[in-house]
Amino acid sequence: MNRYHCCATCVHFVADRKDGKMSYYCKRLGYETKTHYQFKCWTPKEKIRRLMKKDEGKGT
């Protein structure tokens, strides 16, 4: 895994405020999650892909 891999950086991650409380869920899997969770089905957002590519160039 890499340092960017977590639910909050996935294209399927949704944050929603209901009754003043934040809830997080995966729209692909259809269940509640947390921002720091990690699953193998992770698909990084475009911004994260760019950061990962930039890091590759630095040798990190």
Secondary structure, DSSP 8 states (H G I E B T S, - for coil): --TT-SGGGBTTEEEEEETTEEEEEETTTTEE--TT---TT--B-HHHHHHHHHHHHHT-
